[in-house]
Amino acid sequence: MLAGDVLLAETTRGGRVESRHYGAVAVVDASGRTVFAAGDVATAIFPRSTVKALQALPLLTEGAAARFSLPDAALALACASHQGEPEHVAVATDMLARAGYDDGALECGVHWPLDGTAARALAVCGQPARAVHNCCSGKHAGFVCLSCAGGHDPAGYVGVEHPVMQTVAHVLADVTGIAHTHDNQGTDGCAIPTWAVPLDALALAFARFATGQGLGATRAEAAARLRAAIAANPFMIAGTGQFDTRVMEALAPRVLTKMGAEGVMVVALPEQGLGIAVKCRDGGVRAAETAAAALIARFGKEDSPVLHHYMRRRLVNWNGQPVGELRAASALAGDCLPETAS
Amino acid sequence: MLAGDVLLAETTRGGRVESRHYGAVAVVDASGRTVFAAGDVATAIFPRSTVKALQALPLLTEGAAARFSLPDAALALACASHQGEPEHVAVATDMLARAGYDDGALECGVHWPLDGTAARALAVCGQPARAVHNCCSGKHAGFVCLSCAGGHDPAGYVGVEHPVMQTVAHVLADVTGIAHTHDNQGTDGCAIPTWAVPLDALALAFARFATGQGLGATRAEAAARLRAAIAANPFMIAGTGQFDTRVMEALAPRVLTKMGAEGVMVVALPEQGLGIAVKCRDGGVRAAETAAAALIARFGKEDSPVLHHYMRRRLVNWNGQPVGELRAASALAGDCLPETAS
């Protein structure tokens, strides 16, 4: 772990700790005041898919959503890391069709649906994996729409010099407050550029997204529209059994969450005016989920079975027998940690 | 991480470290002398599937292999965490048939093949997942054979009081030198009991397995037979694209490896008379593989493309573009770390 990182979550087996996850968390309000922080929040981290809702703001501010009459499900899918289930694929295909394209225009790469049932069902129908099954296909379909609405050929839209990516990068730098340089640039899993930002800057960006404060009127309106679209379509954001979908089915619009690869998680709490960012230093998604659930309970003042489940989750073997648990660190959960796993 | 744990491996993106894995490693000879150790090797950890070869020793010492004329592929599969590919399923089914059973006798639970291609192929044939696809089905088929050879009804063989599990537990305690108590007992993913042991004791157990020293003549002969069976059947131990299979296809019988869940890995180096054990504290399999490759290169004095690959692995996105790397900590790899990722 980095110096100063803290325990986020641990697993047990037979009453003994089996594995431990360390990292950092930041809870920030829209004025930039840190409400709570633990671990190294200053070192820049790649936000990965947590910033998809910020990358989707131009769909509204640049007129693409209006031009192609994108429904709320499409706006939600543009913010999603989905599991490639039929509902996701249908919406992504529809988005592309509205712009006059099919999934041949997508530059995100091809993989089988992440949902095993969906992958097997596709194979049973004799169909191959396509780009539209890629977990980022909604975001990329949004980029194609954005390109067409701006009068640009979408070809090459993943490149840092393409007008679409310039627009998206500009929004990210503005909302996080972190300049984009060669030094903090990398390439994301779906081929677009990504820039590392300190964890507290990422939390601030989602406090702004949660409230509209500091965004300016046009982006604030776009953020409100995206929040509503996400809250109305939690299945679009992830899919069957996934953290974001389960938490938002229970708690949206008061709580909005988004996972990212390598153990990153963001939360927007509009009623509290807070943004939360979590980085599990080892990249462990399970720990980011567990820590986020604890912070939602504590700082969102939410008391819900789905948070109890993710804060203190029973681990079972293939026969369904309990073998241990995955639980949030008490330093994060405070009084919110349930007494037993569920 | 635990106090004293060390960096095992890290990932980069765009030249910047993205995630870090900490843990412990122990390299021990058959006399119990620690050749190299880093991190907390004293805290007991659950060895998970790394000890399958030790659990398979009674197949030979108790006469089950002879009674049912188990071929080498079956002995290897008894030591495996396989991907549920057709070759694995065929051998597990054959093992059960030799004892007069089918996979209804397996008590390991049911899951779809871990190999995606195998899972989809099964679905295309209209077949459901069965216990024989469970990654532990070979070990469990071995337990059924052991039960029958001993004249015991296999029903309930996963229970700690069943004669088969008593026999297996006795071997584990003997070879690791660690007593089994209520305090260090847990339940493994496939329903059998498991006992936590210090990492250096786990490494010692595999130095003994590598050499036969300290096992007694009968168990030493059984270990030699299992080593030969594993070395001749690396595909049986894991499957397509898996670390154990790839490393042993290149380096067995000089190098034998076995992964376990939650970031545990063991290595037996018969020519050097060494056993190696790795625990990635956060449970990260990728870090355990990376660290093990570095320790094999360094302490096994092996120089091989497959080790270079796992010590310093290129990470690519869904388009196949390089985005960063996963590399072993230089404190583990010493002079063996390649200069570039492959």
Interface residues (C-beta under 8 A of the other chain):
Chain A: M1 L2 T11 R13 G14 G15 R16 E18 S19 R20 H21 Y22 A44 I45 F46 E107 C108 G109 V110 H111 W112 G116 A119 R120 A121 L122 A123 V124 G126 N134 D183 N184 Q185 G186 T187 D188 G189 C190 A191 T194 A196 E262 G263 R281 D282 G283 G284 A287 N317 W318 N319 G320 Q321 V323 G324
Chain B: M1 L2 T11 R13 G14 G15 R16 E18 S19 R20 H21 Y22 A44 I45 F46 E107 C108 G109 V110 H111 W112 G116 A119 R120 A121 L122 A123 V124 G126 N134 D183 N184 Q185 G186 T187 D188 G189 C190 A191 T194 A196 E262 G263 C280 R281 D282 G283 G284 A287 N317 W318 N319 G320 Q321 V323 G324
